[in-house]
Amino acid sequence: MWFTVGGTVLSIQDEMENVFVWEHLQAYEGLSKGAWLGMTFNPKGGTLVWHDNTAVNYSNWGQHDTGPSMLSQNSCYWIQSSNGVWRLGSCTNVTMGVICKIPRVEESSFSRAALPENTTAIAVVVLSTLALCAVLGVVIFLYKRRQSAERGAFESARYSRTTANPSESAEKNILVSDMEMNEQQD
């Protein structure tokens, strides 16, 4: 058995998978003649098995490679990049590439696991932004209110001063608004 980090050497379960692998191997035909298949000969049953000891139920052997006398424990098997046909070969052949196969991760289980974390993070960001905007709005409102209170109702009022004593001056100090002054000038 050949294992790699998180995967195993190529196994092909049906014709669709064989065509898929073959189509991708054609892109590398100049670099290698094919790719090793992760199968071995089981002498007890006289059959070929994949790396996980499941029977090889699909095959795409060339015309001369199908005889049982050709199979042995010392044989290695590969898929040709030129035509997708399986062949027997020397296990020391260095012109073959290796394709590793990893188990498929179901997207739905991955999405469901990631969704609550993402939703929570998005909700926290949105709520924090809204809270910050609300606080900023209250600060602006209070600032403008304070400015208008400092100006007060006497913003345009005018004072008249006299040099008389304080009690007389209190009586003589008159608030005159701009409007009253405009009426007197007319």
C-alpha positions in Angstrom: 0.0 0.0 0.0 1.2 3.5 -0.8 0.0 6.3 1.3 0.7 10.0 1.2 -0.2 12.7 3.6 -4.0 12.6 3.7 -4.4 10.5 0.5 -3.5 7.2 -1.2 -2.1 6.3 -4.6 -4.7 6.5 -7.4 -7.6 4.0 -7.6 -10.1 4.1 -10.4 -13.6 2.8 -9.6 -15.5 3.3 -12.9 -15.2 4.4 -16.5 -16.1 8.0 -15.7 -13.2 8.2 -13.2 -10.8 6.6 -15.7 -11.7 9.2 -18.4 -11.3 12.0 -15.9 -7.8 10.8 -14.9 -6.8 10.1 -18.5 -7.9 13.6 -19.6 -5.8 15.2 -16.9 -2.8 12.9 -17.7 -2.7 14.1 -21.3 -1.5 17.5 -20.1 1.6 15.9 -18.6 2.2 13.3 -21.4 5.6 14.9 -22.3 6.7 14.6 -18.7 5.6 11.1 -17.9 4.1 8.1 -19.8 1.4 7.6 -17.2 0.6 7.3 -13.5 0.9 4.4 -11.1 -2.3 2.8 -10.0 -2.6 1.9 -6.3 -3.4 -1.8 -6.8 -1.7 -5.0 -5.8 -2.1 -8.6 -6.6 -3.7 -10.7 -3.8 -2.1 -14.2 -4.2 -4.7 -15.8 -1.9 -7.6 -15.0 -4.0 -5.7 -14.6 -7.2 -7.3 -11.1 -7.8 -6.2 -7.5 -7.9 -7.2 -5.3 -5.0 -6.9 -1.6 -4.4 -4.9 0.0 -1.6 -7.8 -0.4 0.8 -8.2 -4.1 0.0 -11.4 -3.6 -2.0 -11.7 -5.7 -5.2 -10.9 -4.2 -8.5 -14.3 -4.3 -10.1 -13.6 -2.0 -13.1 -10.6 -2.3 -15.4 -9.4 -0.9 -18.6 -6.6 -3.3 -19.5 -4.9 -3.3 -22.9 -5.4 -6.4 -25.1 -2.2 -8.2 -24.0 -2.3 -7.4 -20.3 -5.4 -9.3 -19.2 -4.1 -12.8 -18.8 -3.9 -14.2 -15.2 -0.5 -15.6 -15.8 0.8 -12.0 -16.3 -0.3 -11.0 -12.8 2.1 -11.4 -9.8 3.0 -9.9 -6.5 6.0 -8.3 -8.1 4.1 -6.5 -10.7 3.1 -2.8 -10.7 0.2 -1.3 -12.6 -0.2 2.0 -14.3 -2.5 4.1 -16.6 -1.1 5.4 -19.9 -1.4 9.1 -20.5 -1.6 8.6 -24.3 -4.9 6.5 -24.3 -6.1 5.8 -20.7 -5.4 2.1 -21.0 -4.0 0.2 -18.0 -0.7 -1.7 -18.3 1.6 -3.9 -16.3 5.0 -2.4 -15.7 8.2 -2.7 -13.9 8.0 -1.3 -10.4 11.4 0.4 -11.0 10.1 2.5 -14.0 10.8 6.1 -13.2 9.0 7.5 -16.2 5.6 7.1 -14.4 4.0 9.9 -12.3 2.1 9.5 -9.1 -1.4 10.7 -8.6 -2.7 10.8 -5.0 -6.4 10.5 -4.2 -7.9 12.0 -1.1 -11.5 11.4 0.2 -14.1 13.9 -1.0 -15.2 16.4 1.6 -19.0 17.0 1.4 -19.6 20.6 0.8 -22.9 20.6 2.7 -21.3 19.4 6.0 -18.5 21.9 5.6 -20.9 24.8 4.9 -23.1 24.0 7.8 -20.1 23.9 10.2 -18.7 27.2 8.9 -22.0 29.0 8.6 -22.7 29.7 12.3 -19.2 31.1 12.9 -19.5 33.4 9.9 -23.0 34.5 10.8 -22.1 35.3 14.3 -19.0 37.3 13.2 -21.1 39.2 10.7 -23.8 39.9 13.3 -21.2 41.2 15.8 -19.7 43.5 13.2 -23.1 44.9 12.0 -24.3 45.4 15.6 -21.1 47.1 16.6 -21.3 49.4 13.7 -24.9 50.3 14.4 -24.1 51.0 18.1 -21.1 53.2 17.1 -23.3 55.2 14.7 -26.0 55.6 17.4 -23.4 56.8 20.0 -21.9 59.2 17.4 -25.4 60.5 16.6 -26.2 61.2 20.3 -22.9 63.0 20.7 -23.5 65.2 17.7 -27.1 66.0 19.0 -25.9 66.9 22.4 -23.0 69.1 21.0 -25.4 71.0 18.8 -27.9 71.4 21.7 -25.2 72.7 24.0 -24.1 75.3 21.4 -27.6 76.6 21.0 -28.1 76.7 24.8 -24.9 78.8 25.1 -26.3 81.3 22.7 -29.5 81.3 24.6 -32.5 83.5 24.1 -30.4 86.6 24.5 -28.3 86.0 21.5 -29.2 89.3 19.8 -29.9 91.3 23.0 -28.3 94.6 23.6 -27.6 96.2 27.0 -27.8 99.9 27.9 -25.5 101.0 30.7 -25.6 104.1 32.8 -23.2 105.6 35.3 -25.9 105.9 38.0 -25.8 104.0 41.3 -26.6 100.2 41.2 -30.2 100.4 42.2 -31.0 103.0 39.5 -28.8 101.2 37.0 -30.8 98.0 37.6 -34.0 99.8 36.7 -32.4 101.6 33.8 -30.8 98.6 32.3 -33.2 97.6 29.7 -33.1 94.7 27.4 -33.8 95.8 23.9 -34.1 93.3 21.2 -33.0 93.9 17.7 -36.6 94.1 16.6 -37.5 96.8 19.1 -34.4 98.8 18.0 -35.5 98.6 14.4 -39.0 99.9 15.4 -37.5 102.9 17.2 -35.3 103.8 14.3 -38.3 104.0 11.9 
